[in-house]
Amino acid sequence: MKRYVAATVLGIVLIMALSPFAVFADDGFGIYGPQPLDEKYYYWGSDLEPPYVRNGLTLTLDPTSTSYQSIKAVLTVDHQLIDERDIQYFAILANGVYVDYVEAYFDNSLDPPRYREYYSLDIDISNQYIGSDVYMQALAVHVNPDGSHYVVGWSEQTETIRFKPLPVIDRDAIQVLNAILAKLEQLRADLSSKLDQLNASIREIYEIKPTTQARFDAALANLQTKLPTEQIKDQVNQAADLMDESADRVRNAQQRITFGEINWMGVVTTPLLDFTEFADVLDKLRSLMALLIWCEFFFFVISILTPKLTA
C-alpha cells in the first residue's frame, strides 16, 4: 500500500512538472495555457500568482502622447527573463482585450549580444476604444513548437487613460468643397488664358508697328507740304520788296524828311511811308499769317500726341 501511494505521489509530481500549467519550484512562476486560438483573450494567473500583480514586466504609458487611437509606452523586462522563460513576444491588452504586440528582440549590437530589456512602443487600439477610458497590461508569451501559446509573465495594470474622441468629419461638405475648389481651379485656368488673349489684343491696339509708323510719317510729311507756308513766304517777300521800293523813293527825294512825314518844299506834307498802293497785299498778308499760325499749331499738336515706337 505504501509503495502504491508513493508511486502515485511520484506520478503526480512528474505530471505537474511536465504540465504546461505547472508552477516551477525554483523560481516561483507558472506557465498558463494553451491560450485560445483567436488570441483575442488571454487567461493567466492563480492564487499564488495574482493576474494583476507585476510578474517580470513593467508597462509605462505616456499620457501626453494620447491620441484618439494610439498612445506611446515603454515596456521593461526583467534581466534574463526572456532567456529563462523562452519568450517569443509580448501581447498588449486594452481593458483585458488583445490590441497589439511586440516581438522579443535579440540585439547583436550589445556586448555581449542579448535580448533587449527595454521596448519603446506605439500602441494602436481598435476603433471601439476611441473616446473611452482604457487601462492596459502587457503579457509575456511563450510559443511551443506545435504552435500553442502560453502566458509566462505579465505586468501590472496601468493607470486609466482617456483616448481622444474621433474628430467629426462632414464628408458630404468636404465633397462639396472639393467640387467648388475644382470649379475655381478651372475658372482660374480659363481666366488665365483669357487674360493672355486680352493682353495680346491690347498690345495689338496700342503697339505701333514699324509699317504703321512709316505710313504715318509719310502722311504727316505730305500734310506739311500742303501747308500754305511757301505761298506765305512769297507774299512776305513781295511785301518786303514794295517796302524797300518805297524807302528808295524817300531816300532819293530832294525834300527835307521829318519824323513820320515828308515836307515837300514847305508847301505839301505827306506821310513818310504810304502803303496805300498795296493795301490789298497787306490784308492778304494778315490773313495768310493767321492761317499759317493755326496750321503750324495743329501740326505741332499732332506731332506731340502721336505715339512713337518703343525701344
C-alpha positions as CSV (number, residue, x, y, z in Angstrom):
1,M,0.0,0.0,0.0
2,K,2.8,2.4,0.9
3,R,4.6,1.6,-2.4
4,Y,1.3,2.3,-4.3
5,V,0.8,5.7,-2.6
6,A,4.5,6.6,-3.1
7,A,4.2,5.7,-6.8
8,T,1.0,7.7,-7.1
9,V,2.6,10.8,-5.5
10,L,5.6,10.5,-7.7
11,G,3.4,10.2,-10.8
12,I,1.5,13.3,-9.8
13,V,4.8,15.2,-9.2
14,L,6.0,14.2,-12.6
15,I,2.8,15.2,-14.3
16,M,2.9,18.6,-12.6
17,A,6.5,19.0,-13.6
18,L,5.7,18.3,-17.2
19,S,2.4,20.1,-17.4
20,P,2.2,23.5,-19.1
21,F,0.2,24.7,-16.1
22,A,2.9,23.7,-13.6
23,V,4.5,26.1,-11.1
24,F,8.2,25.8,-11.1
25,A,9.5,25.4,-7.6
26,D,12.9,27.0,-8.3
27,D,11.8,30.5,-9.3
28,G,8.0,30.5,-8.5
29,F,6.4,31.3,-11.9
30,G,3.8,29.4,-13.8
31,I,3.0,28.6,-17.5
32,Y,-0.6,29.3,-18.4
33,G,-2.1,27.9,-21.5
34,P,-2.6,26.8,-24.1
35,Q,-4.4,30.1,-24.9
36,P,-7.4,30.4,-27.3
37,L,-6.6,30.3,-30.9
38,D,-8.1,33.6,-31.8
39,E,-5.7,35.4,-29.4
40,K,-8.3,38.0,-28.5
41,Y,-8.4,37.0,-24.9
42,Y,-5.7,35.6,-22.7
43,Y,-6.0,33.7,-19.4
44,W,-3.3,33.6,-16.7
45,G,-2.6,33.9,-13.0
46,S,-3.5,31.9,-9.9
47,D,-3.9,32.4,-6.2
48,L,-0.1,32.2,-5.9
49,E,0.4,34.5,-8.8
50,P,-2.3,37.1,-8.9
51,P,-3.0,38.2,-12.5
52,Y,-2.8,41.9,-11.7
53,V,0.4,41.9,-9.7
54,R,3.7,42.5,-11.5
55,N,5.3,39.3,-12.8
56,G,8.5,40.2,-14.7
57,L,7.2,43.0,-16.8
58,T,6.5,46.8,-16.4
59,L,4.4,48.8,-18.9
60,T,4.5,52.6,-18.6
61,L,2.3,54.8,-20.6
62,D,3.0,58.3,-21.9
63,P,-0.3,60.2,-21.3
64,T,1.0,63.3,-23.3
65,S,1.1,61.2,-26.4
66,T,-2.6,60.0,-26.2
67,S,-4.5,60.4,-29.5
68,Y,-7.8,59.1,-30.5
69,Q,-6.5,55.7,-31.4
70,S,-2.8,55.3,-30.2
71,I,-0.5,56.0,-27.3
72,K,3.2,55.7,-26.7
73,A,4.6,53.5,-24.0
74,V,7.7,51.8,-22.6
75,L,7.9,48.0,-21.8
76,T,10.6,46.9,-19.4
77,V,11.6,43.3,-19.0
78,D,13.5,41.8,-16.0
79,H,17.1,40.8,-16.7
80,Q,17.4,37.4,-18.4
81,L,13.6,36.9,-18.2
82,I,13.3,36.3,-22.0
83,D,16.0,33.6,-21.9
84,E,14.7,32.0,-18.7
85,R,11.1,31.7,-19.9
86,D,11.8,31.4,-23.6
87,I,9.6,34.4,-24.5
88,Q,8.7,34.9,-28.2
89,Y,6.6,38.1,-28.0
90,F,4.7,40.4,-25.6
91,A,1.0,40.9,-26.0
92,I,-0.6,44.3,-25.2
93,L,-4.1,44.3,-23.7
94,A,-6.5,47.2,-23.5
95,N,-9.3,46.7,-20.9
96,G,-8.3,43.0,-20.9
97,V,-8.6,42.5,-24.7
98,Y,-5.6,42.0,-27.1
99,V,-4.9,45.1,-29.2
100,D,-1.2,45.0,-30.1
101,Y,2.1,43.1,-29.7
102,V,5.9,43.4,-29.9
103,E,8.4,40.6,-30.6
104,A,11.3,39.8,-28.3
105,Y,14.4,41.3,-30.0
106,F,17.8,39.7,-29.8
107,D,20.3,42.6,-30.2
108,N,23.6,41.6,-31.7
109,S,25.0,45.1,-31.3
110,L,25.0,44.8,-27.5
111,D,28.1,43.5,-25.7
112,P,27.6,40.7,-25.0
113,P,24.7,40.1,-27.5
114,R,21.4,39.5,-25.7
115,Y,17.7,40.2,-25.7
116,R,16.7,43.8,-25.2
117,E,15.1,44.7,-21.9
118,Y,13.5,48.0,-23.0
119,Y,11.0,48.4,-25.8
120,S,9.6,51.8,-27.0
121,L,6.0,51.1,-28.2
122,D,3.5,53.0,-30.2
123,I,0.4,51.1,-29.2
124,D,-2.6,51.1,-31.7
125,I,-6.1,50.3,-30.4
126,S,-9.2,49.4,-32.3
127,N,-12.0,51.9,-33.1
128,Q,-14.1,50.7,-30.2
129,Y,-11.9,52.5,-27.7
130,I,-12.0,55.9,-29.3
131,G,-13.0,58.5,-26.7
132,S,-13.1,55.7,-24.0
133,D,-11.3,55.2,-20.6
134,V,-8.7,52.5,-21.0
135,Y,-6.2,50.7,-18.9
136,M,-3.5,48.4,-20.3
137,Q,-1.4,45.4,-19.4
138,A,1.5,43.5,-21.1
139,L,1.8,39.7,-21.2
140,A,4.9,37.7,-22.0
141,V,4.0,34.8,-24.3
142,H,5.9,31.6,-25.0
143,V,5.1,29.6,-28.2
144,N,5.6,25.8,-28.3
145,P,6.8,24.0,-31.4
146,D,3.3,22.8,-32.0
147,G,2.1,26.4,-32.2
148,S,0.3,26.6,-28.9
149,H,0.7,29.8,-26.9
150,Y,1.4,30.1,-23.1
151,V,1.4,33.2,-20.8
152,V,4.7,33.1,-18.8
153,G,4.8,36.6,-17.3
154,W,2.8,39.9,-17.1
155,S,2.8,43.5,-15.9
156,E,0.6,45.4,-13.5
157,Q,-2.4,47.2,-15.0
158,T,-1.5,50.7,-16.0
159,E,-3.4,53.8,-14.9
160,T,-6.6,54.5,-16.7
161,I,-6.2,57.0,-19.6
162,R,-8.9,58.5,-21.8
163,F,-8.4,58.4,-25.6
164,K,-9.4,61.5,-27.6
165,P,-12.8,61.4,-29.3
166,L,-12.7,60.9,-33.1
167,P,-12.7,64.2,-35.0
168,V,-16.0,65.0,-36.6
169,I,-15.7,65.0,-40.4
170,D,-18.5,66.1,-42.6
171,R,-17.6,64.1,-45.7
172,D,-20.5,65.5,-47.7
173,A,-19.4,69.0,-47.0
174,I,-15.8,68.1,-47.9
175,Q,-17.0,66.6,-51.2
176,V,-18.9,69.9,-52.0
177,L,-15.9,72.0,-51.1
178,N,-13.7,69.8,-53.3
179,A,-16.1,70.3,-56.2
180,I,-16.1,74.1,-55.6
181,L,-12.3,74.0,-55.5
182,A,-12.2,72.1,-58.8
183,K,-14.5,74.7,-60.3
184,L,-12.4,77.6,-59.0
185,E,-9.2,75.9,-60.4
186,Q,-11.0,75.6,-63.8
187,L,-12.1,79.2,-63.7
188,R,-8.6,80.3,-62.8
189,A,-7.2,78.4,-65.8
190,D,-9.9,79.9,-68.1
191,L,-9.2,83.4,-66.8
192,S,-5.5,83.0,-67.3
193,S,-6.0,82.1,-70.9
194,K,-8.5,84.9,-71.4
195,L,-6.1,87.4,-69.8
196,D,-3.4,86.3,-72.2
197,Q,-5.7,86.9,-75.2
198,L,-6.8,90.3,-73.8
199,N,-3.1,91.3,-73.3
200,A,-2.3,90.3,-76.8
201,S,-5.3,92.3,-78.1
202,I,-4.3,95.4,-76.1
203,R,-0.8,95.2,-77.4
204,E,-2.2,94.9,-80.9
205,I,-4.1,98.1,-80.4
206,Y,-1.5,100.3,-78.7
207,E,1.8,99.0,-80.1
208,I,2.6,100.8,-83.3
209,K,4.1,98.6,-85.9
210,P,7.1,99.9,-88.0
211,T,5.0,99.8,-91.2
212,T,2.2,101.8,-89.5
213,Q,4.8,104.4,-88.2
214,A,6.3,104.7,-91.6
215,R,2.9,105.3,-93.3
216,F,2.0,107.9,-90.6
217,D,5.3,109.8,-91.0
218,A,4.8,109.8,-94.8
219,A,1.3,111.2,-94.4
220,L,2.5,113.8,-91.9
221,A,5.2,114.9,-94.3
222,N,2.7,115.1,-97.2
223,L,0.5,117.2,-95.0
224,Q,3.3,119.6,-94.2
225,T,4.0,120.1,-97.9
226,K,0.4,121.1,-98.4
227,L,0.6,123.9,-95.8
228,P,0.5,127.5,-97.2
229,T,3.9,128.2,-95.8
230,E,5.6,128.6,-99.2
231,Q,2.8,130.8,-100.5
232,I,3.1,133.0,-97.4
233,K,6.8,133.3,-97.9
234,D,6.2,134.5,-101.4
235,Q,3.7,137.2,-100.2
236,V,6.1,138.2,-97.4
237,N,8.9,138.6,-99.9
238,Q,6.6,140.7,-102.2
239,A,5.7,143.0,-99.3
240,A,9.3,143.4,-98.4
241,D,10.2,144.4,-102.0
242,L,7.4,147.0,-102.0
243,M,8.6,148.4,-98.7
244,D,12.2,148.6,-100.0
245,E,11.0,150.4,-103.1
246,S,9.1,153.0,-101.0
247,A,12.2,153.5,-98.9
248,D,14.3,154.1,-102.0
249,R,11.9,156.7,-103.3
250,V,12.1,158.5,-100.0
251,R,15.9,158.4,-99.8
252,N,16.2,159.7,-103.4
253,A,13.8,162.6,-102.8
254,Q,15.3,166.2,-102.5
255,Q,12.8,167.2,-99.9
256,R,13.5,167.6,-96.2
257,I,12.4,164.5,-94.3
258,T,10.7,164.9,-90.9
259,F,9.7,162.2,-88.5
260,G,6.8,160.4,-89.8
261,E,6.2,163.0,-92.6
262,I,7.8,164.3,-95.7
263,N,7.6,168.1,-96.3
264,W,7.6,168.9,-99.9
265,M,9.3,172.3,-100.2
266,G,7.4,173.6,-97.3
267,V,4.2,173.5,-99.1
268,V,2.9,169.9,-99.1
269,T,3.3,167.4,-96.3
270,T,2.9,163.7,-97.0
271,P,3.3,160.6,-94.8
272,L,6.8,159.1,-94.6
273,L,5.6,155.7,-95.6
274,D,2.5,155.4,-97.8
275,F,1.2,151.8,-98.1
276,T,-2.0,152.8,-99.9
277,E,-1.0,151.2,-103.2
278,F,-0.5,147.7,-101.7
279,A,-3.3,147.8,-99.0
280,D,-4.8,144.6,-100.6
281,V,-1.5,142.9,-100.4
282,L,-1.2,143.7,-96.7
283,D,-4.7,142.4,-96.0
284,K,-3.9,139.2,-97.7
285,L,-0.7,139.0,-95.8
286,R,-2.5,139.3,-92.4
287,S,-4.9,136.5,-93.4
288,L,-2.1,134.3,-94.6
289,M,-0.1,134.9,-91.4
290,A,-3.1,133.9,-89.2
291,L,-3.7,130.8,-91.3
292,L,-0.1,129.9,-91.1
293,I,0.0,130.2,-87.3
294,W,-3.1,127.9,-86.9
295,C,-1.8,125.3,-89.3
296,E,1.6,125.2,-87.7
297,F,-0.1,124.9,-84.2
298,F,-2.2,121.9,-85.3
299,F,0.8,120.3,-86.9
300,F,2.7,120.7,-83.6
301,V,-0.2,119.2,-81.6
302,I,-0.4,116.2,-83.9
303,S,3.3,115.6,-83.7
304,I,3.3,115.7,-79.9
305,L,0.3,113.4,-79.4
306,T,1.3,110.8,-81.9
307,P,2.5,107.6,-80.2
308,K,6.0,106.6,-81.1
309,L,7.6,103.2,-81.4
310,T,9.1,102.0,-78.1
311,A,12.6,100.6,-78.0
